[in-house]
Amino acid sequence: IDQQVATARRYPRSVSAFREETLAMVTLTESVAQECIYALPRDGKTIEGPSARFAEIIASAWGNCRAGARVVNESGDFVTAQGAFHDLQRNVAITYEVQRRIVNKQGKRFSADMVGVTANAACSIALRNAILKGIPKAFWSDMYNAARRTAMGDIKTLANRRADAIKWFQGVGVSVEQVLETLDVKGV
C-alpha cells in the first residue's frame, strides 16, 4: 500500500481529465446511461440514485484508488457486506456496511443459492456506497445528471455526436478518411 500511495502521489490525477472521461463514459449510449441509474419502488414512492455501474465508472475514471467488497457476516436473518474505497493519492479510506435480509416474510431462511445472490447484491450496494462517499459528490453530481438526461433522451450520445461531426465534415468537403487520418485513428 505504501508503494501504491507513493506511485499515486508521483502521478497525480487530473480532475479535469476525470470529469471529461466520466462524462464520455456515462453518456456513451442511452443503455450505458440507463445503467448508471437505479430506481426502486418503496412505500408508494420511487427511490432513485446513482447505481453500482455509475460508481464503477467514476472509480475507474478517478484513478489512484482501490475498491472492493466482501461479506463480513452471515448469521440470523441478515447478511452483512462491507464495501471499501481507498483514495491512494489523498490517503483517505472509506468503508460502508450494508445488511440484507436472508429470510422470507414467513421467517424461512433463503436457499443457499439465494443467500449467495443476496450476499452479492449486498456487496454491490456496499461497494457503490463506499465509492460514492470516497469520491466527493461535488466532482460527480453533474455527471450523474448528464447520465439521467442521456437516459431520458435529452442529451445526444457519444455515437450520435460522432455521427453528426462526421456528417458536418463531409458537408464541408472533408472525407471520413481524412478525419480518421488527422485524428490518427483506424476507424470511426
Secondary structure, 3 states (H helix, E strand, C coil): CHHHHHHHHHCCCCHHHHHHHHHHHHCCCHHHHHHCEEEEEECCEEEEEECHHHHHHHHHHHCCEEEEEEEEEEECCEEEEEEEEEECCCCEEEEEEEEEECECCCCCECCHHHHHHHHHHHHHHHHHHHHHHHCCHHHHHHHHHHHHHHHHCCCCCHHHHHHHHHHHHHHCCCCHHHHHHHHCCCCC
